[in-house]
Amino acid sequence: MAKKAVKKATKTATRSASPAGSGYELIICEKPSTMEKIAQALADGKPLKKSDSGVNFYELSNSGKDIVVASAVGHLYTVAEKEKSFKYPSYDVEWHLTADVEKGSSFSRKYATALKKLSKGAKEFTVATDYDIEGETIGLNIIKHLCGQKDANRMKFSTVTAEDLREAYSEKQSHLDWGQANAGVTRHILDWFYGINVSRALTTSVKTAGSFMILSTGRVQGPSLKIVVEREREIKAFIPEDYWQIELTGEHRAKRWIALHENDSFDKESAAKDILKKCKGKPAVIDRVERREFKQSAPTPFDLGSLQTESYRAFGISPKDTLAIAQSLYTGAYISYPRTSSQKLPPKIGYRKILGLLAKHEHFSKNAEFLLDKSLLTPNEGKKEDPAHPAIFPTGLIPSVSGREAKVYELIVKRFMATFGEEAVRETNTVSIVIAGERFITKGTRTIKRGWHELYDPFVDLKEEELPSFKEHETVAYDKLHMLKKQTQPPRRYTPASLVNELEKRGLGTKATRAEIIDALVRRNYVKGQRSFEATELGMKIYEILEKAAPEIVDEALTQHFEEELEQIRSNEKTSDEVLDEAKTELDKILKKFKKTELKTGEGLIEARRMEQDIVSTLSPCPVCKEGTLKIMFSKKTKRRFIGCDKYPDCSTIFSLPQFGLVQKNDKPCEHCQFPQVTIIRKGKGPSAQCVNPQCPVKLKADEEQKKLAAEAGEGKPCPNCGQGKLALRKSMYGMFLGCDRYPDCKTIVKIPKKSNE
């Protein structure tokens, strides 16, 4: 009976609209998952879960003190104009509820309402959002606009383990981190000033030229686009040059070896030919064997940038996705806060405690126990520091995850352990082989003492090239001496990881925003590609226009300058007003210059959009008429997209397209029928290549199998929803399905199972 009574009381509490009593401490969290962990960590017993309009919060007692723990869902407030207009420049802004400004954030309104209600009964306020600039901004806005307070206590923590949260509460500051708060507020306003005003200038220029197109750029986005475009210009302007190499190959003591002439390359073919002629048929003698040992220090701990780079190298996971995975591991209490630029692991995190927990897991036990046997644990730290958080480290708690999450977690654990490893020792052998007075060089590097490599496997990225055991003055046989013609290669395009590194190197953006900035360039079709980034025609044209009309918009010097000033606000060396006043002055100059070329700029942007749309929509030559071109088109009459031949009405070739998701051209034809393919990107799913040909052999085979299963799935039976129509076999780009024959009045769809249930 007692258990039933407790269960009933808990349910009643969950439905309650407000906490019992008043005069409590209100702890404000950034996310519901953190709220739950803080409540569990601080409660003397079990925290009481309550709810207000679907928003959960917790009541608890801590050493006799009443506490309510509640949560936001990220930013509840955003910067917006006081009065809506489309004029520029515009600087009259204030903080609004994000739910009032952004349609996709309407769900956050109920969290703001709940926090406001809960604040009325509180006598003390504590901010427990993520301890960084964004978290401080979230906390300040809630305290100021919802709670009506001027200041609050501040909890600071780098992990959400119970032990660290209790320590953070007991050592909480009596005020917000005003340096961080002021820097965060200023950053948001500064980004709004640049983003809105420059984007309006671009859009207005198109309107002036007689068209309509919404374009956008931002304070960091412009310089980021410049980096990609300038690399693209280098590639397009690159003229390959021929060069020649002379290669000598052979086998010695059962091992293959390759040597190149000591000059490495020759600009003139004749010079290489002369040496080749001179050496042909002559004996090869080992002139010198040099061995050089060198020590390789253990790697430094992960900051966010190096984690993103290593995750991309090891697994091909994009920087944006790596951050999302790391954030999820952090909120689960499995790793420390990932948005850090630190390469330091302070002793206070408890090296032995973490390793002791990892030792309990079979996968990590061997390496963890090896380190625990050491008398002294000293990590090989890097130079970079972060005033808010240490480098990324595992807490020792093991998550039940799979796939990409498991990979990133293992990478973090093994990197943490590798930082405590001993130096690795490697040996480079350089062998000089002389033929007719001409010297050829072969090199090989091998590991002779693994050291930290043992702890970081399988993520050690080193080649093992062991040479045969050559001896000086011995004659060696070779089986090939030949000349290779090669060409110089253009600069490589940026990958997602290398572009994040480049932004960091140039001081553009923050550790938390760089991946999102790159993603914005792709979303706006200024940049394309997944494994490497190529500036689109639209991106190239926008940069070219901005470069002429107002080069400051894409100049990284101005962006770097304001990043430095934001840091000065954080360290209380400058005020927000000083920085924002300077920003207004600079923007006024830029926009005044821009207005002078408004019409010409708009005409250029319209032409760029036309070019880009033509490139993006063009698929391949029409496989039917052989004269036209297949293009992705849109019917104004039916409001549907499709693929058609541009020779219509002479050629009526047409292929259907799915009406949901993003459709992009795919340069690779179908390997089964050689018809063009398109890439379909749907929310929550990865890119999928689809052949447009309904008669593709693979599709026809799948259709036959589905036809056999259609009867089992309900073909010909009454519609399960409307009851009036019958389920009929239909076909889409993805295959066959059953749909109500009363479509579009009834839109019922029934999937056909892939295999029979028999």
N, C-alpha and C positions, 0 to 999 in steps of 0.2 A: 504493500500500500504506500509505503514511504517513497519508493522509487517512482510510482505513478504520480504522486503529488508533486514531486520535484519536476518531473517531465512536463506536467500540466502548467506549473508555475513558469517554467522556461518559455513555453509557447506563448503564454499570456504576456510575458515580458517582451518577447520579440515583436508583438503587435502593438506595444505601447508607443505612444506618440512622443513622449518626452521623458527625461530622467526624473526619478523620484527625488524629492528634496532640492535644495539649491545651495549655492555657495561652494561649489566644487571647482576643481581645476580642469580646464578644457585643454586637452592635448590634440593638436591639429596635425594630421599626417597628409602626405602627398597622394598616397594610393591606399585603397582598401586592404591590400595584402600586407602592407607595412602596419596599418592600423591594428590588424588582428595580432600580429607578432608583438607589437608594443603592449597591447592589452594583456596578452598571455604572460609576457615577461614581467610586468609590473604588478599584476594582481597578487594579493596575499593568498587568495584561494582561486576559485574559478571565476573569470570575468563574466558578467551578465550581458548577453547579447540583446540589444533592443533595435527597434526599427521605426523610422518616420517616413512614411510615403515611399516605402521601398528602399530607403537608405539606411544601412545598418550602422550602429555605433555601439560602444561598450561602456558599461558602468563597472567600476571596480573600487576596491579599497587597497591603499598602499600605506602600511604603517599607521592605520587609523585615519588616513586622509582620503576623502572622496574624490574620485577622478572619473572624468568622462573622456573617452578616446574616440575621436571622429575623423573623417577623412574627406579630402577633396578627390578629384580625378584629374590631376595635373593642373594646368592653368585654368582657374575659374574666371579670370579677368584678362582682358586684352586691350590694347591701345586702339582707339577709334576717334574719328572726327567728332567734335561737339555738334556740329551741324553738317549733315551730308551735303556734298557738292561734288562736282567733277572739275573744279578749278585747281590750278596749281600756280605758284607754290601754296601749300596749305600746311600750317604748323599748329593750328588750334585743336589740340587733342586732349582727351581725358580717358580714364580707365572705365571700360564698360564690361558688364557680364559677357563672357564669351558666348553664352547661349543666345544673347540678343544680337550678336554680330555675325556669328558663323552658324549656318544651318546645320552642319554636321555635328555641332556641339550642343544641341538642344537638350540632350540627356543630362548635361552637367548642371542644369538649372536646379534640379531637385537636391543636389548636393549642396549648392549654395544656400538654398532655402533651409535645409536641415541645420547647417552650420550656424546660420543666423539665429534660428530658434534656440539652439543649444547655447549660444553665447550669452543669451539673456539671463540664464541662471548661473553663469560662471563668475567667480570672483578672482580667478587667476588664469592666465593664458600661457600656454607653452607651444612653441612651434617645433614640430618634429619632421619637417619635410627634408628631402635630400639636402645635404650640406654642400651646396654649390650656389652659383649665381642664380640659376633658374629656380632652385628650391627656395632660396631666400626671397625671390620676387613673388613666388606663389604664396609663401607664408605672410609676407608683408601685406599683400593685397587683401588676404582674408582677414587679417587682424585689423586692418584699417577700414575696409569697406563693409565687411560683414559683422565684425565684432565691435566696431566703433572704438578701438583702442589705439593708442599712440605707440605702444611698444609691447614686448612680450618676452618671456623666457625663451631660451634656445637650447634644444638638445642637439648634440653633435655626435654622429656615429658613422663608422665606415663599413660596418656589417650589421645585419639585423638578427644576429644570434641573441639569445636571451641574456647571456652574460654581458655582452657589449651594450645592449639597450638599457639594462639596469644601471650600468656604470654611467652611461650618457645621461640618464635621468638624475642620478645622484650628483653628477658634476655639471648640471645644466647651467648655462650663463643666465644672468638676470636681465639680459637685453638681447635684441636681435643683432646679428652681425651687420652693422649699418654700412660698412664698406661694401660688402657683397650686395646688400639690398639696393643701395644707391647706384652701384654699377649695373645691376640687373635692370632696374627701372630705366636707367639712361640708355642701355643697349636696346631695349624694346622700342623706346621712343625714337632713337636714332635710326634704327632699322625701318621704322614706319616712315619717318621723314624721307629717307632715300627711296625706299621701295615704292611708296604711293606716288610721290611727286615725279620721279623719273618714269615710272610706268604710265602715269597719266600723260606725261609729255609725249611718250612714244605713241600711245593710243590716240591722242589729240592730233598728232601729226598725220596719222592715217586718215582721220576724219576730215582734216583740212584738205587732204588730197582726194576726197570724194568717196571714201570707202569706210568700212568699219572692221576693226580687228583689235581684240584685247591682247596687249603685249605686256610683259612684265620683266623687270630686272631688279636688282637690289644692291645694297652697299658692298656685299661680298660676292654676289653672283656675277656682277659685271667683270671684276678682275679674274674670277675663276674661269669665265668664258674666254677671256683673253688668253689665258695659259693654253687652253685646248686649241684655240684658233691659231695662235702663233706656231704651235707645234705642227698643225695641219698645213700651214703655209710653208714651213720648212720642208715638210714631206713632199708637197706639190712642186716646190721649186728645186727639189733635189735632182741633180743630174748624175746618174751613176757613171763611175769611171772604171775602166778595166784595169786589172792588175794581175800579176802572175806569181805563183809560188812553185817552188821545187820541193817535191816530197820524196822522201826515202823511206821505204818500209821493208820489214823483214821479220824473221822469227829467230829468237835466240834462247836456248835452253827451254824450249816448249812455250815461250811467251812471245806474243806479237808486240812489235814496237813501231812507232811512226816518228820520224824526225823531219824537221823543216830546215831549209837553208838559213844560216844565221841572219841574213838580211830580211828574213820573213817575207817580204814582198818586193816585186820589181815593177816599176812603172812602165818599162819597155819590154816587150816580148823578146826582142833581139838579145837583150842582156841575159835574160833567163835561158834562152836557147844556147848562147855561148857557153854558159856554165854547165848546162846539161850535156852538151857535146864534149866538153872537157872531161867530165866525170864518167861518162858511159863506159862500162866495162872495167873500170879501175877498182882496185881493192879498197875496202872500207876499214879503217883502223880506229880503235877507241883511243882518242888522244887524252881525254881527261874525264874523271868521274868525281863529281862534287856532291857531298851530302851535307845538308844543312837542317839541323833540328830547330824547331821553334815551338814555343808554348802558346796555347790558345786558351785565353781566360774563359771562365764560365759566362753564360749570357746574363744580361741584366734583367731585372724583373719587368714584367709587362706594364707599360702605361697603355692607355686606350689605343693610341696610334700604332704602337708596335704589335699589340694583340690583333688589331684589324689587318695589319700587313701580313703577319704570320698565319692568321686564319685563312686569308685569301691564298697565300702560297701553298699551304698544306692541304686545304680542302676546296678552294675555289669559292668560298663563302664571301659575299660582298661585304664591304665595311658597314653598310647600313644594317644588314642582317646580323652580322657579328655583334654589333652593339645591342640589337634587340634581344639576341640570345643571352648575352652577358647580363643585360638588365634583368631578364627573367631569372637567371641563376642568382643574381644579387637579391631580388625580392623573395626568393625561396630560401635565403640565408646560406647559400652554398659557396658564394664567393664574396669578396669585398666590393665596395662601390666601384663600378667600372669607368665612370667618367672622370678619370684622373690623368694628369700629365706627369705624375711622379714616377721615378725609377728607384725609390727608396723603400726598404722594408724595415721599419723601426722594431727593435727588440720587444716593445710592449705588446705586439700582436701575439707573442707567444709561439716561437718557432717549434719548440718541443711539444707543446700542447697540440698544435695543428698536425704535426707529423705523427704523433701518437694516435690521433683519430684516423688519419689516413692509413696507418699500419693495420687497422682492423679490417680494411677492405682488401680482398685477395689480389685485386689488380694492381694495387699500389704498395702492398705490404713489404715486398722485397726491398725496394728502393727506400721506403720510409724507415725501415729497420736499420738499413745500412747507415743512413744519416744519423739516426738516434744513437748509434754506437760511437759517433764522433764526440770527442771531449768538448769541442768548440764548434759552434755553428755561426758562421759569418757569411751573409749573402754578398755576392758581387754586385754592388749597387751601381747604378748609372748616375749621371750628373744632374738630370732633371728633377726638380722638386715641385710639389704642389702644396700650397699652404693648407688646403682643406683635407686632403686624403693621401694615404700611402699608395704605393704601387698595388696592382691587382694581385690578390692572393686567395687561395681556397681557405674556407673556414675549417675544413676537416669533415664537415657533414657531407654525406654522399647522396646525390640526387638519384631518383629513379627516373632516368631519362634515356632516350635512345636517339638515333639519327644524328642530326647536326648538333643538337644540344649536348649529346654525350661526347662528341668529337671536341667541341670547344671547351667543355669542362676538363677533359683529359689533357688538352693542350695547356690549360692554365695550371693544372696540378703539376704536370711534368716540368713546366717552365719554372714554377716555384721551387721544386726540388732541385732542378739543375743549377739554380743560382748558388746553392751551397756546395756544389761539386768541386772537385779538384781540377786543376788545369789539365787540359788534354795536351799531349805531345804529338806533334806531327813531323814528318821528315820529307823534305823535298830533295829528290835526286836529279841532278842536271848532268847529262852525258853529252860530251862533244865527240862527234864522229867526223873524221877527216877523209876526204876522197880527193886525190890529186890537188891537194892544197886548199880545197874548199871545205868549209866547216858546216856541219849539220848538227842541230841541237834537238834533243828529245828530253822531256821532263816528266816526272811522275811524282805525285805526292800521296803519302799513305800515313795512316794513324798508327803510331807505335805504342801509345798509352791513351786509352779511351777517356779516362777521367770523367768529366761531366757528361760525355756522350752517352754513357750507360744510363744516366738518369733522364736524359731527354729523348731517348729513342721512343718512337720511330720518326721523330721530327728533326733529326740532325740532317742538315742539307749540305753535305760535303761529298765530293767525288773521291773515290779511292782508286788511284792510278799507280799501280806498282810496276816498276820496270824490271826487266830481266837483270840478273846479277852480272853486269858487265865488269870486265877487268881492264885496267889501263894497258895500252899497247897491244891488246889482242886484236886480231883481224876477225871481223864478223861478216857473215854472209848476208846479203840483202837480195830480195826477189823483185823489187820494183824501184826504179828511179824515174820519175816522170814529172811533167810540168802541168800545173793546174791553172786554168783561166778562171778568174773570179771577178766579181763586181762589188764596188763599195755599196753599202746599204744605207737607206735613209734613216733618220732618227726613228725610234720606236714610238708608237702611240702610247698614251698613258693608259694604264689599267686602273680599275677602281682603287686599288691599294696604292699605286704609285702616285695617283692624283691627290689622294688624301695626304700622303707624305709631302708632296710638293706644296700644298696649301699650308701645311704646318711649317715647313721650312721658310716659307715667305711671310709667315705671320698673318695669314688670312683665315678668318673664322675662328671657332673655338673647337676644343677636342670633342664637344658634344654636337656641334652643328655641321662639321665639314662633310660628313657622309650625306646629310640631308641636303646640303647645297648642291652637291653633285647630282643627287637624285632629282632635284628641281630642274637642273639643266636638261636632263633626259626627258622629264615629264613635259617640259615646254618645247621639246623637239629642237633644241639648240644643239644638242649633242646626241649621238646615237651609238649603239653598241653595248654589249654586255661584258665581254672579256677585254675589249680595248675600246677607247673612246675616239670617235671621229666627229669633228664639227660638221653639222648639216649645212646645206646651202642657206637655210634661214639663219642659223647661228653665225655663219661666216658674214652674211650680209648685215645682220644686226650689229655685229662687232665693227664692221667696216663703217657703217653709218655713225655709230656712237663715237668711233675713233675720230671721225671728221667733225661731227657736230659738237661734241663735248667730251674730249678725251679723258677728262677727270673722272667720268663715270666708270670707265674701265681701268683707270690707273690704280695700281695696287698701293702706290705711295700714300695716297690720301686715306685709303682703308686702313693701312698699317698705322698711320698716324692716329686715327681714332681708336684703334685697338689699344695702342699704348696709353692713350688718355683714359680709356675705360679702366685699365689697370691702375692708373693714378687715382681714379675715383675710389677704386677698391682699397687702395692703401691710404686713402684720406689726404692725398696730395692735391687733388682738384675737386671742384664741386660739379654737380650735375648741370647746374645752370651755365657755368662757364663753357662746358663742352657743347651743350645744346645750342647756345648762342653762336658759338664758332661754326657749328654745323649749318645753322640757318644762313649765316653769311656766305659760306662756301657754296651752299646749294643755290642761293639767289644768283650768284655769279654764273654757275653752271647752267641754270635754267634760262637765264637771260640770253646767254650765248646760243642755247638750243633753239629758242624761239625764232632767231634770225634765219634759221635754215629749216623751219617747220614744214613748209610745203615740199621742199626737195627731199627731206627726210621721209615724209609720208609716202611719196611716190616710190622711193627706193624700197621701203618696207613692203608695200603692196606687191611690187615686182618680185621681191624675195619670197613672199608667201606663195605667189603663183608658181614660181620655180620649184619650191619645196613640195607643194601639193602635187605637182606633176610628177616629180621624182618618186614621192612616196606612194602614189596611186598606180604607177606604171609597173606591171608585172613581167610580161614577156611577149614576144611575137605571138599572134593568134595561131594556135595549132590547126585551126580549121581552114581559114581563108589564106593564111600564110602572108597576107599583105598588111593586115591591121595589127593593132597592139591591144593586148588585154589590160584593162584598167579597173581599179576599184572605183565604183560609181555609186551615186545616191539618187534615187528617184523621188522628186518632189511630189509626184502624184501619189505614190504608194507609201512614201516615207520609209522606204526600205533600202538597204545597201545591197549591192550585188557586184558581180564581175561581168563586164561586157566588152565586146570588141569595139574600138573607136571607129570602125568602118561601117557601123550601123547607119542606114538600113541595108546597105549592100551585104553586110554580114550580120546575121542575127544571133551569133554565138553568145550564150549567157550561162553563167554559173551562179548558184545561190551562195549566200554567205550567212553565217549566224548573225542574229540581230542584237546579240548581247556580247559584251566584252570588247576588248580592243583588237582590231585587225591590223596587222602589219605585213608588208611584203616580205617574202622569204626568197633570197637569191638562189637557193638550192632547189633544183627541180626534183619531182618525185622519182625515186630510183626504180619504181616499178613500171611507170607509164610515161615518164619524162614531161608530164604536164606541170605547170607551175604549182607551187605551194604557197600558202599564207600561214603566218604565225598568229594563233589565237591566244590572247592573254585575258583570263577571267579572274575575278577577285577570289583570292584564296587558293588559286591554282597556278602552277608554273606554266611557262610558255609551251604551247602545243603546236607542232607543225602539222598542217592538214592539206592533203592533195585536193585541188578544186574539181578534179575530174570524177563525176559520178560513176563513170564506167571503168574506173581504175580496177585492175585485176584483184587487188587486195580487198577493195570495197565490195566487189561483186561476190567474192568468196564469203565475206562476212555476212553479206545480205542473204545468201542462200542458207547459211546456218541460222540466221535470225528468223527467217521465214518459217523454218521448221519449228522454232520455239514460240512463234507468235500465238498459235492456237492455245498453247499451254498458259500463256500470259493473259489470255482473255479476248483474243480477236473475235469479233462478231457478237460478243456479249454486250448487254446493256451497260451504258456508262455508269460507273459507280458513284458519280457525283450528281449529274442532272437526272439520270434515269430515263431520259427521253431519247437520247442518241445511242449509237452503238460504237464500240471501239473498233477503229479501222487502222490498218497498217499504213504508216506514213514514213517518210524518209527525210533526213536532214543531212547536213554535211558530216555530222558525227556518226551517222548510221541510222538504223531503223528504230521506230518506236510506235506505240499505240496511242492514238489520239481520238477524241470524240469527233464523230462526223458532223456535229453541229457547230464546229469551230467556224467563226470566232465567237459565237454566242456562248459556247462552252469550251474552255481552254484546258480541259483535263488531259494529262499526259501520263501514260503508264509505261515504265521501262520494261524492255524485254530482257529476261535473264540471259546471262551469257552461256549458261549450261543448264541442261535439263535436270529436274529434281528427281528423276527416276534413279 
